[in-house]
């Protein structure tokens, strides 16, 4: 009896996509944490205007996500990904030329549009270069490599960025753009020629009734719509709050320095990289919706711990409590990674795979837009502790909703499985 591998056996094409994705993540890790700082402190743009420019990144996603899904079905996921990478690279390079407010909005819009096209195209491509049984594994591995890339980029940025040297920030954004461009020849040279998914449809005269391919057909899938709502809520009460509400609450009510936030986010990243593959193995043969429910439980504990530390913590408890909360949150992320994207792609027919992924990433965009808005209004009213206790309760309710959804999904769609065949 052979030992089960910790690292999933994936096809070469999957590793090619994952390697390129990691390279791009390193570039994003170099720049994303510093966008506001760069605009306000290096280019002397008013902080409020800089914040609106940053919001343009998310706003562009509402157009870019459906566009990326449509392109993936029309011209193929690989070609759509190449288009998105070109636009994202152009956005990164344009950030280096920002001198006025309108420059910032244009650059942020290009970055946001490019990334919004890249994400659904890349998800659709990953789903097609592996077997259905390998999808939970490939998306789990992607979560680990993505966080590793962000972590490496963040460390690099900390070593290079210097507020007294605008050229240091220019160098970071140039490298970011180059990481997008470097992914393109890898895709073109190493992956086989791909047919657009619509080409796989039978001729119209043979198809009875005609096969529909628009977004309207995706919206007819009631199961997918339930999954979409679940994911949007998960992002809004989870990832969005980790990015927006957590740092603001910890440095405000929690009275800790920005350095402690940096440690907490680093602890989150390290936990994901260390635990993702073991958690994937533990989830094998269990329902994806069970994994989502357990992720919600972890997030409920993380937000309850955040509220407790912020309200009653002192001294060492403050210094250790917030990083501990982010580590618990990271465990939830590792439980979620094998479930959501693979579930969407198992629901998607081949000829609509791009559009399904386009709307899936739109759920993320929606959660990331709504979540911080709610958090900002609540924190501004001085109700930070109530916010995190409310988030903890919302996570419990969402976990119960995930379990209820699992009752309506066939086991063939809902179960996490590894394909242990040769790569």
N, C-alpha and C positions, 0 to 999 in steps of 0.2 A: 504494500500500500504506500503510495507516494505522498510526501508532505504537500499540503496545499500551499501554493505560492502566496506571499503577501502582496506582491505587485501583480496586478492582473495582466494576463497575456493578451495584448492588443495587437491588431495588425500594424504593419509598418506605417501605413498611411495615417493611422490615428496618432502615432507618435510624431509624425511630421507636423501635423496640425497642432498638437499639444506643444511641441518645441517652439513653433512660430508664435503661438499664443503666449507662451512664457516670456519670449523675447520682447514682445509688445508690452507685456505687463511690467517688465523691468523699466521700460521707457515711461509708462504711465506712473509707476511708483516714484520716478524721479521728479515728476512735475505736478501731479494732481494736488498734493498737499500744499503747494506753494502758489497756486494761481492767484488767490486773493492777496497774498503777501507781495507777489511780484507786481501786480497792477497798482496796488496802493502805495507800497513803500519804495519800489524801484522806479516805476513809471509815473508816480505822483498823481494817480487817478483817485478821485474821491472814493472813500471806502464804500459808501452806499451805492455808487455807480458800479464799482467793481463787483459788489454783491449781485446787482442786477445782471451784470455781464455773465457772472458764473451761472445764474439761473437760466441764461440762454442755452447753456449746454443741455440742461434737462428739457427745455422747451423744444429744442431741435429734435429730441428723441421722439416726440409725439408725431413728427413727420417722418423721421428717419427709420423708425422701427417698422411701420407698415411698408415703407419703400423697400427696405432691405428684404423683407419677406416676399414681396412681389417680385423683386429682381431675382431672388433665388429660384423661384418657380419659373420665371420667364427665360433666364439665361444660364441658370445653374448656380448652385451655392458657391462654387469656387470662383466663378467670374464676379458674382456679386460681392464676395469677400475682397477680391482684388480692388474693385471699385471703391469700396468703403475704406480700405487701407490707404489708397491714394488721397482720398478726401481728408482722412484723419491726419496723414502726414502733412498735407498742405495747411491744415489748421495749426498743427504744432509749429511749423516753420513761421506761419503768420504771426503767432504770438510774440516771436522775437522782434517783430517790426512794429509792435503796438507803441504809439506815442500819444494818441488821443482816445477819447472815450469811444468814438464810433469804431475805431480800430479794434478795441477790446471786444465789442459786441460781434463784429464780423469774425474775428478769430475764434471766439468761443462758439459761435454758431457753426463754423466749419468743423471744429473739433467734435462738437456734439453730434452733428449730422453724420460725420464719418464713423464715429463709434457706434451710433445708432444703427447704421447699415451693417457694420462689421458683426455685431453680436448675433442677430438672428441668422445671418449667413453662415457664421462659424458654427453655431449650434446645429443648423441643418446639415452642414458638411460633416460634422462629427457624428451625427446620427446615421449618416449614410455610409461612412467608411467602416462601420462596425456592424456586427449582427445585433438584432434586437436584445438578445440576452447579454450583450456586452455594454449596452447603453448605460445602465447604472454605474458600471465600473469606469467607463471613459469619462463620464461627467464628474464622478468623484475624484478621479485622478486630476481632472482639469481644475477642480477647486483647490487641490493641494498645490499644483504647479503654479496656478494663478497667484495664490497667496505668497508662495515662495518668490515669485517674480516681483510682486509689490514690495515684499520685505527687502529684497536685494536692492531694488530701486530706491526705497526709502533710506537705506543706509548710505547708498551712494550720494543721494541728494544732501544728506546731513554733512557729508564730508566735503562737498563741492560748493553748496550754496553759501553766499556771502552777501549780506545786504549792502555792504560797502562796495561791492563789485558787480555792477549790472552784467558784465560779460560772463560771470559765473552762471547766472540764470539763463542767459542766451545759450550758453553751452548745453545746459540741461535740456532745453526745448529742442535744440538741434539734434541731440542724441535721441530724444523721444521720437522726433520725426523720422530719423534714420532707422529706428527699430521697426516702425511700420513698413517702411520701404523694403527693409531687408527680408521681411516675411514674404514679399511678393514673388521673388525668383524661386524661393523654396516651394511655394505652391505651384508655380507654373512648371518647374522642372521636375519635381518629385512626385506630383500627383497625376494620375492618368486623366485624359480628356474626359470631361463630364458632359453628359447630355442634360439639357434642361428637363425638369421633371414633367413639364407639359408634353415633351416629346414622347414620353412613355405612354401617353394616352392612345387608345385605339382610334382609327379614323372615324370621323363623325358619322359616316354612313354605316359603320358597323356598330357603333355605340347606340344602344336603345335602352332608355332615353339618353340624350347627349350628356356627357360628363361635364358637370359644372366646376369651374376652377376659380371663381372669384372669392373675395372675402365674405360675401353674403353666404356662400356655402359653408364657410367655417363657422359663421355665427348661427347656423342651423344646428350645430353640434351642442346639445344642451349639457352633455357631460363635460365637454371642454370649457364651456362657459362657467360651470361650477368650479372647475379647476382654476380658471382664470381669476375669478373673484377671490378664491382662497389664496392664490399666490400674491395678488395685489395687496390683500390684507396682511399677509405674512411680511411682505417687504415693508409696508407702512408701519407696522408695530415692531418690526425687528431691525432690519438693516438700516432703514432710514433713521431710526432713533439712535442707533449706535454711531452713525456718522454725524448727526446733528444735535440731538438732545443730550446724549451722554456727555460729550466734552463740555457743553455749556453748563450743565447741571453740576458736574464734578468741579469745575473751576469756579462756579458761582456759589451755590448752596454748600457744596463739598469743601470749598476753600483750599483746593490743592493747586499746585502749579501746573503749567503746561507740560513740564517734564514728566510729571506723573501720568498725564494723559498719553504721552508718547510711550511710556513704559507699558501702560495698559493696552494700547493698540499693538505694540510689539508682542506682548504676551498672547494676545488674541491670534495674531498671525502665526506665532510659533506653535501654539496649541493645534491649530488647524493642520499645519504641515506635519506635525508629529502624529496626530491621531486619525487623520482622514482614512488612510488605508486599513488600520485595525478596525475602525468603526464600519467601514464598508464590509469587511469580512464578517463582523458580528451581525450585520443586517441581512446577510445572505439567507434566502428562503423566508424572509419576513416581508410583510406588506409595506409598500412604500408609504401608504397613508399612516401606518403605525410609526414609521420613522419620522414623518412630519409631525405627528402628535407628540412624540418624545422630544423633538426639537422645540416645539412650543412649550413643553414643560421646562426644559432647560432655560429657555428665554424668560419664562415666568420667574424662575428662581433668580436669574441674573438681574432682572429689573427689581425684584423685591430686595435683593442684596444691595443694589445701587441705592434704593430709597433708604434702606436702613443705615448704610454707611454715611450717606449724605446728611441724614438727620441726627444720628447719634454718634457717629464716628469721631474719634480724636486721635491725634498723633499717629502712631504706627498703624492703627486700624484704618485711618484714611489712606495712608501710603500703600497698604497692602490690599485693602478692601476693593478699591476700584479696579486694579488689575485682576483680582480674583473674579470679579463680576464679568469682566471681558473674557476670561478663560472659560467660565461656565457658558457664556454666550457662544463661544467658539465651538464647544462640544455640540451645541444645537445646530450650528452651521454644518458640521461634519455629518450629522444625522440627516440634514435636509438635502445635501448635495447629490446623493445618489438617486433622489426621488423626483424632484420637480421637473427638470428638463427631460429626463428619460421618460417620465410619465406622459408629458406633452407629446413627445415624438412617437411613443407607442400608440397614442390616440390618432396621430396624423396619418392620413393616406399619403402615399408617395407623391402624388400630383399636387398636393396642397401643403407639403411639408414646410416649404418656405413661409407660407402665409401663417401657418400655425405657430411657427417660431417667431414670426413678426409680431403677432398678437401676444405671444408669451412674453417677449421682451418689453412690449408695451405695458404689460401688467407691472413689470419692474419699474418702468419709467413713471407710471401712475403712482405707485407706492412711494417712490423716492421723491415725487413732487408733493404729494399730499401730506406725507408723514412729517417732514420738517415744518410745514406751514402750521399744522396743528400743534406741534411741539413749541414752535416759536411763540404762538399766541398764549399758550398755557404758561410757559416759562416767564414771559413778559409780565404776566399777571401775578407772578410770585407763587405759583402753585406747582413747583417742580416735583416735590415729593408725591403730591397727589397724582401728577402725571405718570410717574413710574409705577405707582401702585395700580393705577388704572391700566397701564400697559401690561402689567403682570396678570391682571384679571382677563384682559383681552386675549392674551396668549393662551390662557386656560380654555376660554370659550372657543378659540380658533382650533385648538388641539382636538376638542370634542367634535367640532365640525368636520375636521379631517377624518376622524374615525367614522363618523356618519357617512361621509363620502365613500369611504372604503367599502361599505356594505353594498354599494351600487356599482362597483367596478369588478370586472371579471378577474380572477386570480392571474390569468395570463398577462394582464396589463399591470396589475398592482404589486406583483411579487418581485423583489430584488433577487436577481440570479447572476451568477458568473458563468461565462462560457470558458471552460478550462481547456479548450482546444488549442492547438498550436497557433502562434501568432501568425 
